[in-house]
Amino acid sequence: MSAICSGRRNDMDFKLESYDEMEKVREKIQECEGKHPQQVAYSTFHDALTQICYGCGKIRTTMVPRENWGKDVR
Ligand SMILES: [Zn+2]
């Protein structure tokens, strides 16, 4: 997770997309399913769903951006 949260670009040059609802990330996962190689991770700690799609070159996540960590965003 540190690679994602560091904000540094890697060789794949993924773009980070933030979503406010897990349902929207799930829709994207289903769109890519069978077409793109992808990884999906669920974080119980952050209660966040993250999709890494190598076909789209995107990371889609409901994870709160790091600058908001520790703030009361409820
Ligand atoms: Zn995709």
N, CA, C, O and the ligand as a Tripos MOL2 file, in Angstrom:
@<TRIPOS>MOLECULE
protein
  297   295    75     0     0
PROTEIN
NO_CHARGES

@<TRIPOS>ATOM
      1 N           0.8160   -1.1980    0.0000 N.3       1 MET1
      2 CA          0.0000    0.0000    0.0000 C.3       1 MET1
      3 C           0.8560    1.2560    0.0000 C.2       1 MET1
      4 O           0.4150    2.3020   -0.4780 O.2       1 MET1
      5 N           2.0580    1.1730    0.5220 N.am      2 SER2
      6 CA          2.8790    2.3800    0.6070 C.3       2 SER2
      7 C           3.1880    2.9360   -0.7720 C.2       2 SER2
      8 O           3.3210    4.1480   -0.9400 O.2       2 SER2
      9 N           3.3030    2.0540   -1.7630 N.am      3 ALA3
     10 CA          3.6160    2.5070   -3.1170 C.3       3 ALA3
     11 C           2.4640    3.3580   -3.6610 C.2       3 ALA3
     12 O           2.6840    4.3500   -4.3570 O.2       3 ALA3
     13 N           1.2440    2.9580   -3.3340 N.am      4 ILE4
     14 CA          0.0770    3.7050   -3.8050 C.3       4 ILE4
     15 C          -0.0150    5.0390   -3.0670 C.2       4 ILE4
     16 O          -0.2710    6.0780   -3.6750 O.2       4 ILE4
     17 N           0.1920    4.9990   -1.7770 N.am      5 CYS5
     18 CA         -0.0380    6.1840   -0.9650 C.3       5 CYS5
     19 C           1.0830    7.2060   -1.0880 C.2       5 CYS5
     20 O           0.8930    8.3700   -0.7350 O.2       5 CYS5
     21 N           2.2360    6.7970   -1.5780 N.am      6 SER6
     22 CA          3.3610    7.7320   -1.6410 C.3       6 SER6
     23 C           3.1350    8.8000   -2.7000 C.2       6 SER6
     24 O           3.7500    9.8650   -2.6490 O.2       6 SER6
     25 N           2.2530    8.5210   -3.6610 N.am      7 GLY7
     26 CA          1.9970    9.4870   -4.7070 C.3       7 GLY7
     27 C           3.0630    9.4920   -5.7970 C.2       7 GLY7
     28 O           2.9840   10.2770   -6.7420 O.2       7 GLY7
     29 N           4.0370    8.6380   -5.6700 N.am      8 ARG8
     30 CA          5.0900    8.5810   -6.7000 C.3       8 ARG8
     31 C           4.6260    7.7230   -7.8670 C.2       8 ARG8
     32 O           3.9380    6.7190   -7.6800 O.2       8 ARG8
     33 N           5.0060    8.1250   -9.0610 N.am      9 ARG9
     34 CA          4.6630    7.3440  -10.2350 C.3       9 ARG9
     35 C           5.6230    6.1660  -10.3630 C.2       9 ARG9
     36 O           6.7960    6.2510   -9.9990 O.2       9 ARG9
     37 N           5.0960    5.0800  -10.8850 N.am     10 ASN10
     38 CA          5.9610    3.9250  -11.1150 C.3      10 ASN10
     39 C           6.0840    3.6970  -12.6260 C.2      10 ASN10
     40 O           5.6490    4.5280  -13.4230 O.2      10 ASN10
     41 N           6.6720    2.5790  -13.0050 N.am     11 ASP11
     42 CA          6.9340    2.3150  -14.4200 C.3      11 ASP11
     43 C           5.6410    2.1960  -15.2190 C.2      11 ASP11
     44 O           5.6000    2.5300  -16.4030 O.2      11 ASP11
     45 N           4.5900    1.7200  -14.5640 N.am     12 MET12
     46 CA          3.3210    1.5430  -15.2640 C.3      12 MET12
     47 C           2.5750    2.8650  -15.4430 C.2      12 MET12
     48 O           1.6480    2.9550  -16.2480 O.2      12 MET12
     49 N           2.9770    3.8750  -14.6990 N.am     13 ASP13
     50 CA          2.3560    5.1900  -14.7950 C.3      13 ASP13
     51 C           0.8470    5.1150  -14.5730 C.2      13 ASP13
     52 O           0.0630    5.5930  -15.3930 O.2      13 ASP13
     53 N           0.4560    4.5150  -13.4640 N.am     14 PHE14
     54 CA         -0.9630    4.4250  -13.1140 C.3      14 PHE14
     55 C          -1.5250    5.7960  -12.7760 C.2      14 PHE14
     56 O          -0.8360    6.6450  -12.2120 O.2      14 PHE14
     57 N          -2.7630    5.9940  -13.1230 N.am     15 LYS15
     58 CA         -3.4740    7.1880  -12.6810 C.3      15 LYS15
     59 C          -4.3850    6.8100  -11.5160 C.2      15 LYS15
     60 O          -5.0610    5.7810  -11.5510 O.2      15 LYS15
     61 N          -4.3930    7.6410  -10.5030 N.am     16 LEU16
     62 CA         -5.2080    7.3710   -9.3280 C.3      16 LEU16
     63 C          -6.5630    8.0600   -9.4600 C.2      16 LEU16
     64 O          -6.6480    9.2700   -9.6710 O.2      16 LEU16
     65 N          -7.6200    7.2560   -9.3290 N.am     17 GLU17
     66 CA         -8.9740    7.8170   -9.3440 C.3      17 GLU17
     67 C          -9.6440    7.5330   -8.0150 C.2      17 GLU17
     68 O          -9.6600    6.3910   -7.5550 O.2      17 GLU17
     69 N         -10.1890    8.5500   -7.4070 N.am     18 SER18
     70 CA        -10.8650    8.3840   -6.1250 C.3      18 SER18
     71 C         -12.3730    8.3540   -6.3270 C.2      18 SER18
     72 O         -12.9380    9.1220   -7.1050 O.2      18 SER18
     73 N         -12.9930    7.4510   -5.6080 N.am     19 TYR19
     74 CA        -14.4560    7.3370   -5.6570 C.3      19 TYR19
     75 C         -15.0080    7.4370   -4.2460 C.2      19 TYR19
     76 O         -14.3670    7.0160   -3.2830 O.2      19 TYR19
     77 N         -16.2000    7.9980   -4.1350 N.am     20 ASP20
     78 CA        -16.7900    8.1290   -2.8030 C.3      20 ASP20
     79 C         -17.6250    6.9160   -2.4210 C.2      20 ASP20
     80 O         -17.9920    6.7540   -1.2570 O.2      20 ASP20
     81 N         -17.9320    6.0500   -3.4100 N.am     21 GLU21
     82 CA        -18.7220    4.8640   -3.1020 C.3      21 GLU21
     83 C         -18.0540    3.6050   -3.6400 C.2      21 GLU21
     84 O         -17.5450    3.5810   -4.7610 O.2      21 GLU21
     85 N         -18.0690    2.5560   -2.8130 N.am     22 MET22
     86 CA        -17.5100    1.2760   -3.2410 C.3      22 MET22
     87 C         -18.2630    0.7020   -4.4370 C.2      22 MET22
     88 O         -17.6910    0.0040   -5.2740 O.2      22 MET22
     89 N         -19.5430    1.0080   -4.5000 N.am     23 GLU23
     90 CA        -20.3730    0.4790   -5.5790 C.3      23 GLU23
     91 C         -19.8380    0.9170   -6.9450 C.2      23 GLU23
     92 O         -19.8880    0.1570   -7.9120 O.2      23 GLU23
     93 N         -19.3240    2.1510   -7.0160 N.am     24 LYS24
     94 CA        -18.7890    2.6670   -8.2760 C.3      24 LYS24
     95 C         -17.5060    1.9390   -8.6640 C.2      24 LYS24
     96 O         -17.2570    1.6840   -9.8420 O.2      24 LYS24
     97 N         -16.7040    1.6110   -7.6700 N.am     25 VAL25
     98 CA        -15.4760    0.8520   -7.9480 C.3      25 VAL25
     99 C         -15.8480   -0.5550   -8.4040 C.2      25 VAL25
    100 O         -15.2290   -1.1080   -9.3130 O.2      25 VAL25
    101 N         -16.8710   -1.1280   -7.7590 N.am     26 ARG26
    102 CA        -17.3360   -2.4690   -8.1490 C.3      26 ARG26
    103 C         -17.7970   -2.4920   -9.6040 C.2      26 ARG26
    104 O         -17.5280   -3.4480  -10.3300 O.2      26 ARG26
    105 N         -18.4920   -1.4370  -10.0260 N.am     27 GLU27
    106 CA        -18.9420   -1.3550  -11.4210 C.3      27 GLU27
    107 C         -17.7560   -1.3940  -12.3730 C.2      27 GLU27
    108 O         -17.7910   -2.0780  -13.3960 O.2      27 GLU27
    109 N         -16.7120   -0.6610  -12.0320 N.am     28 LYS28
    110 CA        -15.5100   -0.6240  -12.8800 C.3      28 LYS28
    111 C         -14.8290   -1.9740  -12.9030 C.2      28 LYS28
    112 O         -14.3310   -2.4090  -13.9410 O.2      28 LYS28
    113 N         -14.8060   -2.6440  -11.7490 N.am     29 ILE29
    114 CA        -14.2080   -3.9760  -11.6730 C.3      29 ILE29
    115 C         -14.9330   -4.9180  -12.6230 C.2      29 ILE29
    116 O         -14.3060   -5.7250  -13.3090 O.2      29 ILE29
    117 N         -16.2620   -4.8090  -12.6560 N.am     30 GLN30
    118 CA        -17.0420   -5.6840  -13.5350 C.3      30 GLN30
    119 C         -16.8340   -5.3330  -15.0030 C.2      30 GLN30
    120 O         -16.8150   -6.2140  -15.8630 O.2      30 GLN30
    121 N         -16.6770   -4.0360  -15.2880 N.am     31 GLU31
    122 CA        -16.4110   -3.6190  -16.6710 C.3      31 GLU31
    123 C         -15.0950   -4.1880  -17.1740 C.2      31 GLU31
    124 O         -14.9890   -4.5880  -18.3330 O.2      31 GLU31
    125 N         -14.0910   -4.2260  -16.3040 N.am     32 CYS32
    126 CA        -12.7480   -4.6710  -16.7020 C.3      32 CYS32
    127 C         -12.6210   -6.1900  -16.6510 C.2      32 CYS32
    128 O         -11.7170   -6.7550  -17.2670 O.2      32 CYS32
    129 N         -13.5100   -6.8520  -15.9300 N.am     33 GLU33
    130 CA        -13.3990   -8.2830  -15.7130 C.3      33 GLU33
    131 C         -13.4180   -9.0400  -17.0390 C.2      33 GLU33
    132 O         -14.2960   -8.8270  -17.8760 O.2      33 GLU33
    133 N         -12.4520   -9.9130  -17.2170 N.am     34 GLY34
    134 CA        -12.3650  -10.6930  -18.4400 C.3      34 GLY34
    135 C         -11.6900   -9.9640  -19.5880 C.2      34 GLY34
    136 O         -11.3360  -10.5820  -20.5920 O.2      34 GLY34
    137 N         -11.5060   -8.6450  -19.4490 N.am     35 LYS35
    138 CA        -10.8640   -7.8590  -20.5060 C.3      35 LYS35
    139 C          -9.4660   -7.4160  -20.0960 C.2      35 LYS35
    140 O          -8.5310   -7.4560  -20.8960 O.2      35 LYS35
    141 N          -9.3330   -6.9960  -18.8550 N.am     36 HIS36
    142 CA         -8.0690   -6.4490  -18.3750 C.3      36 HIS36
    143 C          -7.5410   -7.2670  -17.2050 C.2      36 HIS36
    144 O          -8.3150   -7.7360  -16.3710 O.2      36 HIS36
    145 N          -6.2160   -7.4400  -17.1430 N.am     37 PRO37
    146 CA         -5.6540   -8.0040  -15.9070 C.3      37 PRO37
    147 C          -5.7800   -6.9710  -14.7900 C.2      37 PRO37
    148 O          -5.4090   -5.8100  -14.9590 O.2      37 PRO37
    149 N          -6.2960   -7.3980  -13.6740 N.am     38 GLN38
    150 CA         -6.5170   -6.4540  -12.5820 C.3      38 GLN38
    151 C          -6.3330   -7.1290  -11.2400 C.2      38 GLN38
    152 O          -6.4180   -8.3510  -11.1160 O.2      38 GLN38
    153 N          -6.0800   -6.3110  -10.2470 N.am     39 GLN39
    154 CA         -6.0150   -6.7750   -8.8680 C.3      39 GLN39
    155 C          -6.9870   -5.9530   -8.0560 C.2      39 GLN39
    156 O          -7.1250   -4.7470   -8.2580 O.2      39 GLN39
    157 N          -7.6580   -6.6140   -7.1370 N.am     40 VAL40
    158 CA         -8.6100   -5.9200   -6.2780 C.3      40 VAL40
    159 C          -8.2370   -6.2020   -4.8330 C.2      40 VAL40
    160 O          -7.9620   -7.3410   -4.4580 O.2      40 VAL40
    161 N          -8.2310   -5.1610   -4.0410 N.am     41 ALA41
    162 CA         -7.8850   -5.3070   -2.6290 C.3      41 ALA41
    163 C          -8.9160   -4.5920   -1.7790 C.2      41 ALA41
    164 O          -9.3770   -3.4980   -2.1070 O.2      41 ALA41
    165 N          -9.2660   -5.2420   -0.6760 N.am     42 TYR42
    166 CA        -10.1580   -4.5980    0.2760 C.3      42 TYR42
    167 C          -9.4060   -4.3780    1.5800 C.2      42 TYR42
    168 O          -8.8140   -5.3020    2.1370 O.2      42 TYR42
    169 N          -9.4380   -3.1590    2.0480 N.am     43 SER43
    170 CA         -8.7760   -2.8360    3.3030 C.3      43 SER43
    171 C          -9.7960   -2.7230    4.4160 C.2      43 SER43
    172 O         -10.6370   -1.8230    4.4150 O.2      43 SER43
    173 N          -9.7170   -3.6500    5.3770 N.am     44 THR44
    174 CA        -10.6400   -3.5720    6.5110 C.3      44 THR44
    175 C         -10.3030   -2.3750    7.3870 C.2      44 THR44
    176 O         -11.1840   -1.7740    8.0000 O.2      44 THR44
    177 N          -9.0250   -2.0370    7.4380 N.am     45 PHE45
    178 CA         -8.6040   -0.9180    8.2880 C.3      45 PHE45
    179 C          -9.1960    0.3940    7.7840 C.2      45 PHE45
    180 O          -9.7120    1.1900    8.5680 O.2      45 PHE45
    181 N          -9.1200    0.6170    6.4640 N.am     46 HIS46
    182 CA         -9.6390    1.8570    5.8980 C.3      46 HIS46
    183 C         -11.0950    1.7120    5.4500 C.2      46 HIS46
    184 O         -11.7370    2.6920    5.0700 O.2      46 HIS46
    185 N         -11.6140    0.4640    5.5000 N.am     47 ASP47
    186 CA        -12.9330    0.1770    4.9500 C.3      47 ASP47
    187 C         -13.0030    0.7040    3.5180 C.2      47 ASP47
    188 O         -13.9360    1.4140    3.1430 O.2      47 ASP47
    189 N         -12.0020    0.3430    2.7360 N.am     48 ALA48
    190 CA        -11.8650    0.8880    1.3830 C.3      48 ALA48
    191 C         -11.6240   -0.2300    0.3810 C.2      48 ALA48
    192 O         -10.9540   -1.2210    0.6730 O.2      48 ALA48
    193 N         -12.1900   -0.0460   -0.8120 N.am     49 LEU49
    194 CA        -12.0080   -0.9880   -1.8990 C.3      49 LEU49
    195 C         -11.1010   -0.3520   -2.9460 C.2      49 LEU49
    196 O         -11.2910    0.7970   -3.3430 O.2      49 LEU49
    197 N         -10.1080   -1.1280   -3.3840 N.am     50 THR50
    198 CA         -9.1500   -0.6010   -4.3530 C.3      50 THR50
    199 C          -9.0070   -1.5610   -5.5180 C.2      50 THR50
    200 O          -8.7850   -2.7550   -5.3160 O.2      50 THR50
    201 N          -9.1310   -1.0530   -6.7310 N.am     51 GLN51
    202 CA         -8.8970   -1.8430   -7.9320 C.3      51 GLN51
    203 C          -7.6600   -1.2890   -8.6300 C.2      51 GLN51
    204 O          -7.5390   -0.0850   -8.8570 O.2      51 GLN51
    205 N          -6.7510   -2.1920   -8.9610 N.am     52 ILE52
    206 CA         -5.6080   -1.7980   -9.7830 C.3      52 ILE52
    207 C          -5.7980   -2.4780  -11.1250 C.2      52 ILE52
    208 O          -5.7160   -3.7030  -11.2080 O.2      52 ILE52
    209 N          -6.0560   -1.7000  -12.1960 N.am     53 CYS53
    210 CA         -6.2870   -2.2900  -13.5060 C.3      53 CYS53
    211 C          -5.1110   -1.9840  -14.4250 C.2      53 CYS53
    212 O          -4.8060   -0.8290  -14.7210 O.2      53 CYS53
    213 N          -4.4600   -3.0660  -14.8680 N.am     54 TYR54
    214 CA         -3.2910   -2.9000  -15.7330 C.3      54 TYR54
    215 C          -3.7090   -2.5620  -17.1590 C.2      54 TYR54
    216 O          -2.9380   -1.9700  -17.9140 O.2      54 TYR54
    217 N          -4.9410   -2.9410  -17.5270 N.am     55 GLY55
    218 CA         -5.4360   -2.6190  -18.8570 C.3      55 GLY55
    219 C          -5.7600   -1.1370  -18.9910 C.2      55 GLY55
    220 O          -5.4160   -0.5080  -19.9920 O.2      55 GLY55
    221 N          -6.4240   -0.5810  -17.9780 N.am     56 CYS56
    222 CA         -6.7770    0.8410  -17.9770 C.3      56 CYS56
    223 C          -5.5980    1.7020  -17.5410 C.2      56 CYS56
    224 O          -5.5450    2.8960  -17.8350 O.2      56 CYS56
    225 N          -4.6490    1.0790  -16.8330 N.am     57 GLY57
    226 CA         -3.5500    1.8640  -16.2660 C.3      57 GLY57
    227 C          -4.0290    2.7680  -15.1490 C.2      57 GLY57
    228 O          -3.5120    3.8670  -14.9500 O.2      57 GLY57
    229 N          -5.0400    2.2780  -14.4130 N.am     58 LYS58
    230 CA         -5.6330    3.1150  -13.3730 C.3      58 LYS58
    231 C          -5.7510    2.3790  -12.0510 C.2      58 LYS58
    232 O          -5.9350    1.1630  -12.0010 O.2      58 LYS58
    233 N          -5.6430    3.1440  -11.0020 N.am     59 ILE59
    234 CA         -5.9540    2.6520   -9.6630 C.3      59 ILE59
    235 C          -7.2310    3.3520   -9.2430 C.2      59 ILE59
    236 O          -7.2860    4.5790   -9.1510 O.2      59 ILE59
    237 N          -8.2590    2.5510   -8.9880 N.am     60 ARG60
    238 CA         -9.5320    3.1340   -8.5520 C.3      60 ARG60
    239 C          -9.7520    2.7430   -7.1020 C.2      60 ARG60
    240 O          -9.7050    1.5650   -6.7490 O.2      60 ARG60
    241 N          -9.9920    3.7340   -6.2730 N.am     61 THR61
    242 CA        -10.0640    3.4460   -4.8480 C.3      61 THR61
    243 C         -11.0610    4.3410   -4.1250 C.2      61 THR61
    244 O         -11.3220    5.4710   -4.5380 O.2      61 THR61
    245 N         -11.6130    3.8100   -3.0390 N.am     62 THR62
    246 CA        -12.4420    4.6340   -2.1570 C.3      62 THR62
    247 C         -11.6220    5.1200   -0.9670 C.2      62 THR62
    248 O         -12.1450    5.7400   -0.0410 O.2      62 THR62
    249 N         -10.3300    4.8240   -1.0130 N.am     63 MET63
    250 CA         -9.4480    5.2200    0.0840 C.3      63 MET63
    251 C          -9.3810    6.7390    0.1860 C.2      63 MET63
    252 O          -9.2830    7.4440   -0.8180 O.2      63 MET63
    253 N          -9.4370    7.2220    1.4180 N.am     64 VAL64
    254 CA         -9.3560    8.6700    1.6490 C.3      64 VAL64
    255 C          -7.9300    9.1370    1.3280 C.2      64 VAL64
    256 O          -6.9690    8.4940    1.7490 O.2      64 VAL64
    257 N          -7.7780   10.2350    0.5950 N.am     65 PRO65
    258 CA         -6.4340   10.7350    0.2830 C.3      65 PRO65
    259 C          -5.6190   10.9720    1.5440 C.2      65 PRO65
    260 O          -6.1600   11.3050    2.5980 O.2      65 PRO65
    261 N          -4.3130   10.7950    1.4190 N.am     66 ARG66
    262 CA         -3.4480   10.8320    2.5960 C.3      66 ARG66
    263 C          -3.5280   12.1680    3.3210 C.2      66 ARG66
    264 O          -3.3840   12.2170    4.5430 O.2      66 ARG66
    265 N          -3.7570   13.2570    2.5810 N.am     67 GLU67
    266 CA         -3.8130   14.5630    3.2550 C.3      67 GLU67
    267 C          -4.9960   14.6570    4.2100 C.2      67 GLU67
    268 O          -5.0270   15.5310    5.0760 O.2      67 GLU67
    269 N          -5.9820   13.7480    4.0540 N.am     68 ASN68
    270 CA         -7.1440   13.7700    4.9400 C.3      68 ASN68
    271 C          -7.0330   12.7910    6.0990 C.2      68 ASN68
    272 O          -7.9290   12.7070    6.9390 O.2      68 ASN68
    273 N          -5.9230   12.0460    6.1410 N.am     69 TRP69
    274 CA         -5.7560   11.0850    7.2280 C.3      69 TRP69
    275 C          -5.7490   11.8250    8.5580 C.2      69 TRP69
    276 O          -5.1450   12.8900    8.6910 O.2      69 TRP69
    277 N          -6.4220   11.2500    9.5250 N.am     70 GLY70
    278 CA         -6.4110   11.8350   10.8500 C.3      70 GLY70
    279 C          -7.4570   12.9160   11.0260 C.2      70 GLY70
    280 O          -7.7590   13.3210   12.1490 O.2      70 GLY70
    281 N          -8.0170   13.3880    9.9060 N.am     71 LYS71
    282 CA         -9.0930   14.3690   10.0180 C.3      71 LYS71
    283 C         -10.4280   13.6450   10.1710 C.2      71 LYS71
    284 O         -10.5850   12.5130    9.7130 O.2      71 LYS71
    285 N         -11.3670   14.2910   10.8040 N.am     72 ASP72
    286 CA        -12.6810   13.7140   10.9540 C.3      72 ASP72
    287 C         -13.4910   14.0100    9.6960 C.2      72 ASP72
    288 O         -14.0330   15.1040    9.5380 O.2      72 ASP72
    289 N         -13.5650   13.0280    8.8100 N.am     73 VAL73
    290 CA        -14.2470   13.2600    7.5360 C.3      73 VAL73
    291 C         -15.6320   12.6280    7.5310 C.2      73 VAL73
    292 O         -16.2990   12.5920    6.4970 O.2      73 VAL73
    293 N         -16.0700   12.1230    8.7060 N.am     74 ARG74
    294 CA        -17.4040   11.5510    8.7710 C.3      74 ARG74
    295 C         -18.4030   12.6730    8.7910 C.2      74 ARG74
    296 O         -19.6080   12.4270    8.8450 O.2      74 ARG74
    297 ZN         -9.5620   -1.9060  -17.0160 Zn       75 ZN75
@<TRIPOS>BOND
     1     1     2 1
     2     2     3 1
     3     3     4 2
     4     3     5 am
     5     5     6 1
     6     6     7 1
     7     7     8 2
     8     7     9 am
     9     9    10 1
    10    10    11 1
    11    11    12 2
    12    11    13 am
    13    13    14 1
    14    14    15 1
    15    15    16 2
    16    15    17 am
    17    17    18 1
    18    18    19 1
    19    19    20 2
    20    19    21 am
    21    21    22 1
    22    22    23 1
    23    23    24 2
    24    23    25 am
    25    25    26 1
    26    26    27 1
    27    27    28 2
    28    27    29 am
    29    29    30 1
    30    30    31 1
    31    31    32 2
    32    31    33 am
    33    33    34 1
    34    34    35 1
    35    35    36 2
    36    35    37 am
    37    37    38 1
    38    38    39 1
    39    39    40 2
    40    39    41 am
    41    41    42 1
    42    42    43 1
    43    43    44 2
    44    43    45 am
    45    45    46 1
    46    46    47 1
    47    47    48 2
    48    47    49 am
    49    49    50 1
    50    50    51 1
    51    51    52 2
    52    51    53 am
    53    53    54 1
    54    54    55 1
    55    55    56 2
    56    55    57 am
    57    57    58 1
    58    58    59 1
    59    59    60 2
    60    59    61 am
    61    61    62 1
    62    62    63 1
    63    63    64 2
    64    63    65 am
    65    65    66 1
    66    66    67 1
    67    67    68 2
    68    67    69 am
    69    69    70 1
    70    70    71 1
    71    71    72 2
    72    71    73 am
    73    73    74 1
    74    74    75 1
    75    75    76 2
    76    75    77 am
    77    77    78 1
    78    78    79 1
    79    79    80 2
    80    79    81 am
    81    81    82 1
    82    82    83 1
    83    83    84 2
    84    83    85 am
    85    85    86 1
    86    86    87 1
    87    87    88 2
    88    87    89 am
    89    89    90 1
    90    90    91 1
    91    91    92 2
    92    91    93 am
    93    93    94 1
    94    94    95 1
    95    95    96 2
    96    95    97 am
    97    97    98 1
    98    98    99 1
    99    99   100 2
   100    99   101 am
   101   101   102 1
   102   102   103 1
   103   103   104 2
   104   103   105 am
   105   105   106 1
   106   106   107 1
   107   107   108 2
   108   107   109 am
   109   109   110 1
   110   110   111 1
   111   111   112 2
   112   111   113 am
   113   113   114 1
   114   114   115 1
   115   115   116 2
   116   115   117 am
   117   117   118 1
   118   118   119 1
   119   119   120 2
   120   119   121 am
   121   121   122 1
   122   122   123 1
   123   123   124 2
   124   123   125 am
   125   125   126 1
   126   126   127 1
   127   127   128 2
   128   127   129 am
   129   129   130 1
   130   130   131 1
   131   131   132 2
   132   131   133 am
   133   133   134 1
   134   134   135 1
   135   135   136 2
   136   135   137 am
   137   137   138 1
   138   138   139 1
   139   139   140 2
   140   139   141 am
   141   141   142 1
   142   142   143 1
   143   143   144 2
   144   143   145 am
   145   145   146 1
   146   146   147 1
   147   147   148 2
   148   147   149 am
   149   149   150 1
   150   150   151 1
   151   151   152 2
   152   151   153 am
   153   153   154 1
   154   154   155 1
   155   155   156 2
   156   155   157 am
   157   157   158 1
   158   158   159 1
   159   159   160 2
   160   159   161 am
   161   161   162 1
   162   162   163 1
   163   163   164 2
   164   163   165 am
   165   165   166 1
   166   166   167 1
   167   167   168 2
   168   167   169 am
   169   169   170 1
   170   170   171 1
   171   171   172 2
   172   171   173 am
   173   173   174 1
   174   174   175 1
   175   175   176 2
   176   175   177 am
   177   177   178 1
   178   178   179 1
   179   179   180 2
   180   179   181 am
   181   181   182 1
   182   182   183 1
   183   183   184 2
   184   183   185 am
   185   185   186 1
   186   186   187 1
   187   187   188 2
   188   187   189 am
   189   189   190 1
   190   190   191 1
   191   191   192 2
   192   191   193 am
   193   193   194 1
   194   194   195 1
   195   195   196 2
   196   195   197 am
   197   197   198 1
   198   198   199 1
   199   199   200 2
   200   199   201 am
   201   201   202 1
   202   202   203 1
   203   203   204 2
   204   203   205 am
   205   205   206 1
   206   206   207 1
   207   207   208 2
   208   207   209 am
   209   209   210 1
   210   210   211 1
   211   211   212 2
   212   211   213 am
   213   213   214 1
   214   214   215 1
   215   215   216 2
   216   215   217 am
   217   217   218 1
   218   218   219 1
   219   219   220 2
   220   219   221 am
   221   221   222 1
   222   222   223 1
   223   223   224 2
   224   223   225 am
   225   225   226 1
   226   226   227 1
   227   227   228 2
   228   227   229 am
   229   229   230 1
   230   230   231 1
   231   231   232 2
   232   231   233 am
   233   233   234 1
   234   234   235 1
   235   235   236 2
   236   235   237 am
   237   237   238 1
   238   238   239 1
   239   239   240 2
   240   239   241 am
   241   241   242 1
   242   242   243 1
   243   243   244 2
   244   243   245 am
   245   245   246 1
   246   246   247 1
   247   247   248 2
   248   247   249 am
   249   249   250 1
   250   250   251 1
   251   251   252 2
   252   251   253 am
   253   253   254 1
   254   254   255 1
   255   255   256 2
   256   255   257 am
   257   257   258 1
   258   258   259 1
   259   259   260 2
   260   259   261 am
   261   261   262 1
   262   262   263 1
   263   263   264 2
   264   263   265 am
   265   265   266 1
   266   266   267 1
   267   267   268 2
   268   267   269 am
   269   269   270 1
   270   270   271 1
   271   271   272 2
   272   271   273 am
   273   273   274 1
   274   274   275 1
   275   275   276 2
   276   275   277 am
   277   277   278 1
   278   278   279 1
   279   279   280 2
   280   279   281 am
   281   281   282 1
   282   282   283 1
   283   283   284 2
   284   283   285 am
   285   285   286 1
   286   286   287 1
   287   287   288 2
   288   287   289 am
   289   289   290 1
   290   290   291 1
   291   291   292 2
   292   291   293 am
   293   293   294 1
   294   294   295 1
   295   295   296 2
@<TRIPOS>SUBSTRUCTURE
     1 MET1         2 RESIDUE 1 A MET
     2 SER2         6 RESIDUE 1 A SER
     3 ALA3        10 RESIDUE 1 A ALA
     4 ILE4        14 RESIDUE 1 A ILE
     5 CYS5        18 RESIDUE 1 A CYS
     6 SER6        22 RESIDUE 1 A SER
     7 GLY7        26 RESIDUE 1 A GLY
     8 ARG8        30 RESIDUE 1 A ARG
     9 ARG9        34 RESIDUE 1 A ARG
    10 ASN10       38 RESIDUE 1 A ASN
    11 ASP11       42 RESIDUE 1 A ASP
    12 MET12       46 RESIDUE 1 A MET
    13 ASP13       50 RESIDUE 1 A ASP
    14 PHE14       54 RESIDUE 1 A PHE
    15 LYS15       58 RESIDUE 1 A LYS
    16 LEU16       62 RESIDUE 1 A LEU
    17 GLU17       66 RESIDUE 1 A GLU
    18 SER18       70 RESIDUE 1 A SER
    19 TYR19       74 RESIDUE 1 A TYR
    20 ASP20       78 RESIDUE 1 A ASP
    21 GLU21       82 RESIDUE 1 A GLU
    22 MET22       86 RESIDUE 1 A MET
    23 GLU23       90 RESIDUE 1 A GLU
    24 LYS24       94 RESIDUE 1 A LYS
    25 VAL25       98 RESIDUE 1 A VAL
    26 ARG26      102 RESIDUE 1 A ARG
    27 GLU27      106 RESIDUE 1 A GLU
    28 LYS28      110 RESIDUE 1 A LYS
    29 ILE29      114 RESIDUE 1 A ILE
    30 GLN30      118 RESIDUE 1 A GLN
    31 GLU31      122 RESIDUE 1 A GLU
    32 CYS32      126 RESIDUE 1 A CYS
    33 GLU33      130 RESIDUE 1 A GLU
    34 GLY34      134 RESIDUE 1 A GLY
    35 LYS35      138 RESIDUE 1 A LYS
    36 HIS36      142 RESIDUE 1 A HIS
    37 PRO37      146 RESIDUE 1 A PRO
    38 GLN38      150 RESIDUE 1 A GLN
    39 GLN39      154 RESIDUE 1 A GLN
    40 VAL40      158 RESIDUE 1 A VAL
    41 ALA41      162 RESIDUE 1 A ALA
    42 TYR42      166 RESIDUE 1 A TYR
    43 SER43      170 RESIDUE 1 A SER
    44 THR44      174 RESIDUE 1 A THR
    45 PHE45      178 RESIDUE 1 A PHE
    46 HIS46      182 RESIDUE 1 A HIS
    47 ASP47      186 RESIDUE 1 A ASP
    48 ALA48      190 RESIDUE 1 A ALA
    49 LEU49      194 RESIDUE 1 A LEU
    50 THR50      198 RESIDUE 1 A THR
    51 GLN51      202 RESIDUE 1 A GLN
    52 ILE52      206 RESIDUE 1 A ILE
    53 CYS53      210 RESIDUE 1 A CYS
    54 TYR54      214 RESIDUE 1 A TYR
    55 GLY55      218 RESIDUE 1 A GLY
    56 CYS56      222 RESIDUE 1 A CYS
    57 GLY57      226 RESIDUE 1 A GLY
    58 LYS58      230 RESIDUE 1 A LYS
    59 ILE59      234 RESIDUE 1 A ILE
    60 ARG60      238 RESIDUE 1 A ARG
    61 THR61      242 RESIDUE 1 A THR
    62 THR62      246 RESIDUE 1 A THR
    63 MET63      250 RESIDUE 1 A MET
    64 VAL64      254 RESIDUE 1 A VAL
    65 PRO65      258 RESIDUE 1 A PRO
    66 ARG66      262 RESIDUE 1 A ARG
    67 GLU67      266 RESIDUE 1 A GLU
    68 ASN68      270 RESIDUE 1 A ASN
    69 TRP69      274 RESIDUE 1 A TRP
    70 GLY70      278 RESIDUE 1 A GLY
    71 LYS71      282 RESIDUE 1 A LYS
    72 ASP72      286 RESIDUE 1 A ASP
    73 VAL73      290 RESIDUE 1 A VAL
    74 ARG74      294 RESIDUE 1 A ARG
    75 ZN75       297 GROUP 0 **** ****
